Amino acid sequence: MRHLWPLPFLLIPACATFPALDGTISDAARQAPYPTLTQLPSLPPVSAAEDADLQARIAALQARADQLRQIDIGALQ
């Protein structure tokens, strides 16, 4: 009996009606050319101070990750 609980969730979507998708695109849209792709503007260069800040944040996050990896999860339960 406990294995039957997902059955209603599987059967309810089977009763839904789906809209007809055929014929929803006009002929003009089918004949339209693909849009022209443009290149994104380049990002401004990173200054030395910003780079140092990012490196410090990376080091702090890696140190915290190392601390979290050392926690014995089994002992917490």
Secondary structure, 3 states (H helix, E strand, C coil): CHHHCCHHHHHHHHHCCCCCCCCCCCHHHHHCCCCCCCCCCCCCCCCHHHHHHHHHHHHHHHHHHHHHHCCCHHHHC
